[in-house]
Amino acid sequence: MLDQIMNLVKGQVSDAIGGMKGIPEEKKEAAVQTTAHSLLDGLKQNATPSGLSSLLGLGGGGGSAAGMSSGLEGGVVSALTSKVGLSPAIAQKIAATVIPLVMSLFKKKVDDPKEPGFNLESLLGVALELGGLVAGAAADEIKSLTAYGRHFGLAFQITDDLLDYLGDAENMGKRVRKDAGKNKLTYPGVFGLDAAWSDAAEEVRAACLALEPFKPTDQTPRNVRIAYDSLIAYARYLLGRKQ
């Protein structure tokens, strides 16, 4: 999945930089590589479900998208000036052009039902995967974190569909049954309520099982124990959420 994201980023960056004036031809490839890696590093720093959701405009991110975009822009500008030798003005132009394009592409793919590789469960899986990489986790631990994110994401989507179908507008804080009004395919609409609840419970169970390698022992550091307990609680909360 990370390779797929990097290829997408590089494609967007290459298209944007290729048509820009003021960049020496011999530096364009270095500018593409440096910009793409800088963006991925920036995404790693925001490697939480709420951080990536906010960055992509998916909601639930606490309104911090502008601050995160600014941080990405600063990283790109710094990398292009120090590593590629571009002027601050050109580096700023590249960053200001490329970052909205990349974020728009990701948002479109997350929203597009024809893109099964870029749905909510994939987004959360990548968020956990990036977090593991930043923390220096072992390969099997990263695999477990990614699996947790994917199962959590699917459980969230199923319960979100159920709440839209069964929820109360006052508790939800938004209009309900809007998906049915738009004739959108939803989990309970396709598989039925009983199957939707059953599958949501199964995804929550699978998410918790994915964290088995992190299950605390007497020797487990306190911060790891807190993280484990929190992730388990987040997953179990999905089956009882009201909004």
C-alpha distance (Angstrom), angle and dihedral (degrees) to the residues before:
residue distance angle dihedral
M1 . . .
L2 3.81 . .
D3 3.81 89.7 .
Q4 3.78 89.0 52.4
I5 3.79 91.2 50.7
M6 3.81 92.1 47.5
N7 3.79 91.4 50.9
L8 3.79 90.6 50.2
V9 3.79 91.6 49.2
K10 3.80 92.7 47.3
G11 3.79 91.0 49.2
Q12 3.78 92.7 53.2
V13 3.80 92.9 43.5
S14 3.80 93.1 47.5
D15 3.80 92.7 50.5
A16 3.81 91.9 48.9
I17 3.79 97.7 44.6
G18 3.80 94.7 41.3
G19 3.79 92.2 68.1
M20 3.80 97.9 40.8
K21 3.77 121.6 110.8
G22 3.78 122.7 -138.4
I23 3.81 97.0 41.2
P24 3.82 114.4 112.3
E25 3.80 109.9 -120.2
E26 3.80 91.5 -127.3
K27 3.81 90.1 58.0
K28 3.80 99.7 46.0
E29 3.81 97.0 87.7
A30 3.81 91.2 47.4
A31 3.80 88.8 48.5
V32 3.82 91.1 52.4
Q33 3.80 93.8 49.1
T34 3.81 93.9 43.9
T35 3.80 94.2 47.2
A36 3.81 93.2 48.0
H37 3.81 93.6 48.9
S38 3.79 91.9 45.0
L39 3.80 90.4 53.2
L40 3.80 92.2 49.2
D41 3.81 90.3 49.0
G42 3.79 88.3 51.3
L43 3.78 91.1 51.2
K44 3.80 89.2 52.1
Q45 3.80 89.4 56.6
N46 3.81 88.6 55.1
A47 3.79 92.5 44.1
T48 3.79 99.5 144.2
P49 3.78 126.7 101.6
S50 3.82 91.1 -116.3
G51 3.80 92.4 45.9
L52 3.78 95.6 51.6
S53 3.80 92.1 40.2
S54 3.78 90.6 53.9
L55 3.78 91.9 45.8
L56 3.80 91.4 52.9
G57 3.79 93.3 43.0
L58 3.80 94.1 -114.6
G59 3.78 96.1 134.7
G60 3.79 130.5 -114.3
G61 3.77 94.0 74.8
G62 3.77 99.0 109.9
G63 3.81 95.3 -112.1
S64 3.78 93.4 -75.5
A65 3.81 97.0 126.7
A66 3.80 93.8 107.4
G67 3.79 92.0 52.5
M68 3.79 92.3 48.5
S69 3.80 92.3 47.9
S70 3.78 88.6 50.7
G71 3.80 90.0 52.0
L72 3.80 91.4 50.4
E73 3.79 90.4 49.0
G74 3.78 92.3 51.4
G75 3.79 91.5 50.6
V76 3.79 93.0 50.0
V77 3.81 93.2 48.2
S78 3.79 92.4 48.3
A79 3.81 92.9 48.5
L80 3.80 94.6 47.2
T81 3.79 94.1 49.2
S82 3.81 97.1 43.5
K83 3.81 101.5 35.6
V84 3.79 104.0 29.4
G85 3.79 99.7 28.6
L86 3.79 96.9 -126.0
S87 3.77 121.0 153.7
P88 3.83 116.8 -100.0
A89 3.82 89.9 -115.0
I90 3.82 93.6 54.8
A91 3.80 92.1 42.0
Q92 3.80 89.9 51.3
K93 3.80 90.7 49.7
I94 3.81 91.5 51.5
A95 3.79 92.6 48.8
A96 3.80 94.1 46.4
T97 3.80 90.8 50.0
V98 3.80 101.3 40.7
I99 3.81 103.7 42.5
P100 3.84 96.7 60.4
L101 3.81 89.8 45.8
V102 3.81 93.2 52.3
M103 3.80 94.0 45.0
S104 3.81 91.3 46.8
L105 3.80 90.4 51.6
F106 3.81 92.7 50.9
K107 3.80 91.9 46.4
K108 3.80 91.1 50.7
K109 3.79 92.7 49.5
V110 3.81 92.8 47.4
D111 3.81 89.6 51.6
D112 3.81 95.6 43.4
P113 3.83 113.0 93.6
K114 3.80 88.3 -158.7
E115 3.79 89.2 65.0
P116 3.85 104.0 72.9
G117 3.79 90.6 170.9
F118 3.82 92.2 62.5
N119 3.77 108.4 50.1
L120 3.78 130.5 118.6
E121 3.80 94.5 -84.1
S122 3.81 90.9 51.5
L123 3.80 91.0 48.0
L124 3.79 92.7 52.6
G125 3.79 91.1 42.8
V126 3.80 90.0 55.9
A127 3.81 91.1 45.8
L128 3.80 90.9 56.5
E129 3.80 91.7 41.4
L130 3.80 91.7 53.7
G131 3.79 90.7 46.6
G132 3.80 89.9 54.2
L133 3.79 91.3 49.7
V134 3.79 92.0 50.4
A135 3.81 90.2 49.7
G136 3.81 92.2 49.8
A137 3.81 94.2 -116.6
A138 3.80 120.9 174.7
A139 3.81 119.6 -101.9
D140 3.82 94.2 -103.2
E141 3.81 90.7 48.4
I142 3.82 91.3 51.6
K143 3.81 88.8 49.8
S144 3.81 89.6 53.4
L145 3.80 92.8 48.3
T146 3.81 91.4 48.9
A147 3.81 90.9 50.3
Y148 3.81 90.4 50.2
G149 3.79 91.0 52.0
R150 3.80 93.2 49.5
H151 3.82 94.6 47.6
F152 3.81 91.2 44.2
G153 3.80 90.8 49.5
L154 3.79 93.6 51.3
A155 3.82 91.9 45.7
F156 3.80 89.1 50.6
Q157 3.80 91.7 50.2
I158 3.81 93.0 49.0
T159 3.81 93.4 48.0
D160 3.80 90.2 44.7
D161 3.82 89.0 55.4
L162 3.80 89.5 47.5
L163 3.79 92.2 50.8
D164 3.78 91.2 49.5
Y165 3.81 88.0 51.6
L166 3.81 99.5 41.0
G167 3.79 105.6 14.9
D168 3.76 131.3 112.2
A169 3.79 117.7 -116.3
E170 3.81 92.3 -138.4
N171 3.80 93.3 53.9
M172 3.79 93.4 39.7
G173 3.78 94.0 49.2
K174 3.80 89.9 -139.3
R175 3.78 141.6 64.3
V176 3.81 114.0 -70.6
R177 3.80 133.0 -150.7
K178 3.80 89.3 32.3
D179 3.82 91.6 130.7
A180 3.80 91.3 59.9
G181 3.78 89.6 48.0
K182 3.80 89.6 56.7
N183 3.81 92.4 45.2
K184 3.79 89.7 -119.6
L185 3.79 119.2 164.3
T186 3.79 109.6 -111.3
Y187 3.79 132.4 179.7
P188 3.83 96.9 -109.9
G189 3.80 90.7 39.8
V190 3.80 91.9 57.0
F191 3.81 102.8 33.1
G192 3.80 103.3 22.6
L193 3.81 131.9 -112.1
D194 3.81 97.8 -80.0
A195 3.80 93.2 50.4
A196 3.80 91.3 45.2
W197 3.80 93.1 53.9
S198 3.79 91.1 44.0
D199 3.80 93.1 50.2
A200 3.81 92.0 45.7
A201 3.80 89.5 53.8
E202 3.80 90.7 47.8
E203 3.80 91.8 51.2
V204 3.81 90.8 50.0
R205 3.82 89.8 49.8
A206 3.82 90.3 49.1
A207 3.81 91.3 48.7
C208 3.79 91.2 53.4
L209 3.81 92.2 45.8
A210 3.80 90.0 51.7
L211 3.80 88.1 64.6
E212 3.81 92.9 55.2
P213 3.86 91.9 109.8
F214 3.82 87.8 60.9
K215 3.81 96.0 48.1
P216 3.82 105.5 136.8
T217 3.78 123.4 -108.6
D218 3.80 130.0 -177.9
Q219 3.80 88.6 -84.5
T220 3.81 96.5 49.3
P221 3.83 113.2 120.0
R222 3.80 114.3 -113.6
N223 3.81 94.6 -116.8
V224 3.81 91.9 53.7
R225 3.81 90.9 47.6
I226 3.82 90.8 51.5
A227 3.81 91.8 47.8
Y228 3.81 91.8 49.3
D229 3.81 93.5 47.9
S230 3.79 91.0 47.0
L231 3.81 94.9 51.0
I232 3.80 91.3 48.0
A233 3.81 90.5 49.3
Y234 3.81 92.3 48.3
A235 3.80 91.0 53.4
R236 3.81 94.9 47.1
Y237 3.78 91.0 46.7
L238 3.81 90.1 65.2
L239 3.80 93.0 72.4
G240 3.79 92.1 56.5
R241 3.79 101.7 35.5
K242 3.79 118.0 132.5
Q243 3.80 98.0 -169.6
